[in-house]
Amino acid sequence: MSAPITPPSPAVRRIRSLVTHHRPVFAALCALVGIGVGIAAVIFHYTIQGYERLMTGTHAYGLEGGTTHTIFGLPPVFIIAVPAISGLICGTLVNRYSPFARGHGVPEVMLAVRRKGGRIPGRVAIVKLVATTLTIGGGAPVGKEGPIVQVGASIGSFIGSRLKLSTRQLTLLAGAGAAGGIAATFNTPLAGAVFTLELILVSFTAETIGMVVIASVCGAVVAHLVLGDNQVVWIPDVALTSTRDLWLVVIVALVCGLAGLAFSRSIYLADDLMNWLYRGPEWARPAVGGLLIGVAIYFVPAMYGDVTGTLARVLTGYYGAGMLALLFILQMVLASVMIAMGGSGGVFGPTLFVGATTGSLVALAIAPFATSSFTTFAVIGMGAAFAAAARAPLTSVLIILEMTGQYALILPMMLAVVLATGLSEVLTRYTIYTTKLVRRGDVLDDPVEKTLVGRVRAEGLMGEVPAIVGPALCLRDAEAVIRESGSTVVPVVNEDGTYRGTLGALTLARAHARGVPDDALVADLDLPQVSVNTREFASVVLRTLVEAGAEGIAVVDANSTLVGWVAQRDLVQRIYRQQRRALEAAETESSWGSRISARIMDYRRRRDALEAQEEGRLPRDPRTLDP
């Protein structure tokens, strides 16, 4: 038995009323969400560093790895066990407390916001923070963006749910939390807002933009105050020194776009492969994947954790072609395996790393023909790879520029991102985020649901049967039944309840025209079969109604038993109710200024009515004062 729903307290009702009817109050609530998510991002940053230091003896093992543990004096080979131990704890925690926190996070938020009214379990924020700390701090080369998006959205959803806000406000708060998380984690306030608008909310209205930007700025400010205003990836300033190099940018964009698509595909290929090979308990999956990662980082320490330091080295030409190719392969394989095995981490960071290594390899190949620096093409490769994988061009441009501070590259970056996005549109149907949802049967955008009746089935459209006629009834009595039913057609049902056909006034008129006597039985007539199954969608119901030209049709179950009736009148009433609710919802969306204007107009109407009454043009009736 489900727990009874407790009504909100008076304080909650007052706050909800303020938030619902006053945009400045809702904006303040979005700011509060941004601040809360910013604090969570700071905690996230320090817990990952602390756990990495606990397990390796340093918070920068990827750059200083390969040495004895500086705290406990453990030998370098201990690093093989670190991801496995971390994965074991992570898998147990997630499997026990919140399976929703498994994986890279963004698809789950997209589904919750666009299909579930923005409702995300509150415990997800805590479980996701801990699980991702274990995964990334324990050595898995996965990203932070998915987890912090899920944490931020969970915080926004939790606050909105506690205040019993509407679905629209709840989804907006969840989106605001996601924006604040991205902004605080990557020091990208503008890209954080655009990421949410472009991928999660898919809305660019003035109100949505304003609220999301407020949360994004607040999250970034909190991170600045604690962590400092530092770029996530520091590299020397670069620029495209010649417009002739734009042709080379095209090459980089296409090659890195293919690399981004390859990484996206590798995640789900690894998922299929791991599901086929692994037969153990679900909670142990991350530990098994962690063991593979441990072996890899023992030989290549640069692949430890979120590889931000290694990424800066890749962009500045620290590695040769052979090492770049090895890093490219390891990033694709290790991130794909860890995510497939249930580790908690995002795909944004790995996608950028794949793009950077690919862009660097291409830069080495085209160096004899280029006047721009090696780093220029490597940075552009990052944006192209993410644009192809996520199909989010605005986010791809802004987040790379904000993360690296290379605003001079905006022109070539825009060109590369547009080309990579177009390539992705041509070659793939889904993105790195939506593929996960499609594979498990979830659909984000269904055009049918935007129609007036959507994907409602016949059982959801049917009502009561107007009347029932038995086959043994004479035509005279059947005609009386139809006349009293208020409908022009009624179903004919056998004694066992099975549907036999539909009898209408037109059928009776044709029978009389052929000379059939009134005392003939209904069973003697050739009745039209106009019915639909309970599981048929509204499109089939409407088509049947149109083709039959009938006022209503019978609804039957799998055994052909009559269970309901769909009348044209009921469908029109349903459409009217939907339209009325939509209009009422639109009228409730007002601002302080519009409410003042409405009151002024109301006052003017009443004043004009009083003046008309005094002049004798209207009778003195209080009802005439109603505008």
Secondary structure, DSSP 8 states (H G I E B T S, - for coil): ---------HHHHHHHHHHHH-HHHHHHHHHHHHHHHHHHHHHHHHHHHHHHHHHHSSS-HHHH-SS--TTT---GGGGGHHHHHHHHHHHHHHHHH-GGG-B-SHHHHHHHHHHSTT---THHHHHHHHHHHHHHHTT---BSHHHHHHHHHHHHHHHHHHTT--HHHHHHHHHHHHHHHHHHHHT-HHHHHHHIIIIII----HHHHHHHHHHHHHHHHHHHHHH-S--SS---------GGGHHHHHHHHHHHHHHHHHHHHHHHHHHHHHHHH--S-GGGHHHHHHHHHHHHHHH-GGGSTT-HHHHHHHHTT-S-HHHHHHHHHHHHHHHHHHHHTT-B-BSHHHHHHHHHHHHHHHHHHHGGG-SS-HHHHHHHHHHHHHHHHH--HHHHHHHHHHHH--GGGHHHHHHHHHHHHHHHHHH-SS-TTHHHHHHTT--S--GGGGSSSTT-BHHHH-B--S--B-TTSBHHHHHHHHHHHTSSEEEEE-TTSBEEEEEEHHHHHHHHHTT--TTSBGGGS-----EEETT-BHHHHHHHHHHHT-SEEEEE-TT-BEEEEEEHHHHHHHHHHHHHHHHHHHHH---HHHHHHHHHHHHHHHHHHHHHHHTTSS---GGGG--
